[in-house]
Each structure stands twice: as C-alpha cells, then as structure tokens.
C-alpha cells in the first residue's frame, strides 16, 4: 500500500506542478500531425484495393 500511496503523491505533484504544461508547450505538434495524416493516406490505399477486390468491382 505504501508503493501505491507514494505513486499517487508523485502523480499528483507532477499534475499540479505545471510541468506537463511546459512539456506540451515544448512539443512540436506539426510533425506529429503530418506523420499521422501521411500514415492514414498510406493505409487508405490498400484498404480501397481490398474493398474493391472483395466487392468484385471496378474503378
């Protein structure tokens, strides 16, 4: 029980200390969004091909 209590205190200290806001401010979100959307585009191609093959349709 002591481990959980100290873990809870450490998490509460981290949340209330403002360190997480500094981390979010320092984090560059643009490359994260760019990589996410590129990944979605790359995954969309094979999905379209699989759906067309499953339905037996043409473009």
N, C-alpha and C positions, 0 to 999 in steps of 0.2 A: 504494500500500500504506500510505502514511502516513496518508491520509484514513481508511481502514478501522480502522487501529490507534487513532487518536485518537477515532474514533466509538465503538469498543468500550470504551475507557477512560472516556469520558463516560457511556456507558450503565451501566457497572459502578459508577461513582461515584454515579450517580443511584439505582441499585437499592440500594446498600449504605448510602446516607446517611440513609435513613429518610424522605426527602421524600415518597415515594409513600404511606407510611402516613398522613402528615399530610393528603395530598390525599384519601385515602379517608375519613378521619375528618371532613373538612370537607364532603364531598359528601353532599348530602341525597338519599337513595335513594328516599324515599317518593314524590315526584312522578315519578321515573323509572319506578317500578313502576306507578303509577296510569296514566300515559300509555301504557305498554306494554300493560296489560290493556285499556284503552279502545280502543287500536288493534286488538287481537285481536278484541274484540267487534264493532267496526265492520267488520272484514274478514270475520267469520264470517257475517254476514247475506247478502251477495251470494254467498258460497260455497254456502250452503244453497240459495238460489234456483237457482243454476246446477246443482247436483246434482239437485234436483227436476226442473228442466227437461230435463236430459239423460236422466234415467230415465223421464220422462213420467209421474211420479207426482203424487199429490195430497197435501195435508197430512192 
